[in-house]
């Protein structure tokens, strides 16, 4: 019986300590001034940029391709009510999403080739409105297998 009382007293003391610690954290809302640095990592005053991962890695080229593709579609009158993309925003959102899936860090672990990306963008911008061959040219130059760095 005495043992049970000691256990109950010990548990209550731990709970009170945990609550006191939590109250201290809430009382001081200012974040620590030194960022957390994992063990083994050198601390630098300015955080080094982190490499993009997952879907983020393809965000920049996907944005550029979406912009070029949607500008070409708008120039050709293919962005309007009743068309595949009713607005420029709808076009940008869908085309960007499609390209982000193809140009992510898993599909392009080495990043992307700027020369190939520039060729793709140029072909998209120069694509004729009525020429299927022009459309085929941009489809070939904008393959993710070409844009991804080897």
C-alpha positions in Angstrom: 0.0 0.0 0.0 2.9 2.4 0.9 4.5 1.4 -2.5 1.3 2.4 -4.4 1.3 5.7 -2.6 4.9 6.4 -3.6 4.2 5.4 -7.2 1.2 7.8 -7.4 3.3 10.6 -5.8 6.1 10.0 -8.3 3.8 10.0 -11.3 2.1 13.2 -10.1 5.5 14.9 -9.7 6.5 14.0 -13.3 3.2 15.3 -14.6 3.7 18.6 -12.7 7.2 18.9 -14.1 6.0 18.3 -17.6 3.3 20.9 -17.2 5.7 23.4 -15.8 8.1 22.9 -18.7 5.2 23.4 -21.2 4.1 26.6 -19.4 7.7 27.9 -19.6 7.7 27.3 -23.4 4.4 29.0 -23.8 5.4 32.0 -21.7 8.4 32.7 -23.9 7.1 33.0 -27.5 10.4 34.1 -29.0 12.0 31.4 -31.1 15.6 30.4 -30.3 18.1 32.6 -32.1 20.4 29.8 -33.2 18.9 27.4 -35.7 19.0 23.6 -35.0 22.0 22.1 -36.6 22.0 18.3 -36.7 25.1 16.6 -35.2 28.0 16.3 -37.5 26.9 19.3 -39.6 28.9 22.5 -39.4 27.0 25.6 -38.4 27.1 28.5 -40.9 25.6 31.9 -40.3 23.6 31.8 -43.4 21.8 28.6 -44.4 23.1 27.0 -47.6 20.4 26.6 -50.2 19.0 23.1 -50.1 18.6 21.1 -53.3 15.1 20.8 -54.5 13.5 17.4 -54.0 10.5 15.5 -55.2 8.1 17.7 -57.2 9.9 20.9 -56.3 12.9 20.0 -58.5 11.0 20.3 -61.7 9.1 23.5 -60.7 11.3 26.0 -62.6 11.4 24.2 -65.9 7.8 23.2 -65.6 6.9 26.9 -65.0 8.9 27.9 -68.1 7.4 25.3 -70.3 3.9 26.0 -69.1 4.4 29.7 -69.8 5.7 29.2 -73.3 3.0 26.6 -74.2 0.1 28.7 -72.8 1.3 31.9 -74.5 1.5 30.0 -77.8 -2.0 28.6 -77.2 -3.4 32.0 -76.4 -1.7 33.5 -79.5 -3.5 30.9 -81.5 -6.9 31.5 -79.9 -7.0 28.2 -78.1 -7.6 29.7 -74.6 -11.2 30.7 -74.3 -14.6 29.6 -72.9 -15.5 26.3 -74.7 -11.9 25.4 -75.4 -9.7 23.0 -73.5 -8.5 25.8 -71.3 -11.1 28.5 -70.5 -8.5 30.8 -69.0 -4.7 31.4 -69.0 -4.6 30.4 -65.3 -6.3 27.1 -66.1 -3.8 26.5 -68.9 -0.8 27.3 -66.7 -2.0 25.2 -63.8 -2.7 22.1 -65.9 0.4 22.3 -68.1 2.6 23.0 -65.1 1.2 20.1 -63.2 1.8 17.7 -66.1 5.4 18.8 -66.6 6.2 18.8 -62.9 5.3 15.1 -62.9 7.8 14.5 -65.7 10.6 16.7 -64.5 10.7 15.9 -60.8 13.8 14.8 -58.9 13.0 11.2 -59.2 12.7 11.3 -63.0 15.6 13.8 -63.4 17.9 13.0 -60.5 20.8 14.9 -62.2 18.7 18.0 -62.7 17.9 19.3 -66.2 19.9 20.4 -69.2 19.5 24.1 -69.8 20.5 23.9 -73.5 17.8 21.3 -74.1 15.2 23.3 -72.1 16.0 26.4 -74.1 15.5 24.5 -77.3 12.2 23.3 -76.1 11.1 26.8 -75.1 12.2 28.2 -78.4 10.3 25.6 -80.3 7.1 26.2 -78.2 7.3 30.0 -78.7 7.9 29.6 -82.5 5.2 26.9 -83.0 2.8 27.8 -85.8 -0.9 27.8 -85.1 -1.9 25.7 -88.1 1.1 23.4 -88.7 0.9 19.9 -87.3 4.6 19.5 -88.2 5.5 22.5 -86.0 3.6 20.9 -83.2 5.5 17.7 -83.8 8.8 19.6 -83.6 8.1 21.0 -80.2 6.8 17.6 -79.0 10.2 16.0 -80.0 12.4 18.8 -78.5 10.3 18.9 -75.2 10.7 15.3 -74.3 11.6 14.9 -70.6 14.2 12.4 -71.6 16.0 15.2 -73.5 15.4 17.9 -70.9 16.6 15.7 -68.0 20.4 15.9 -67.5 22.1 12.5 -67.9 
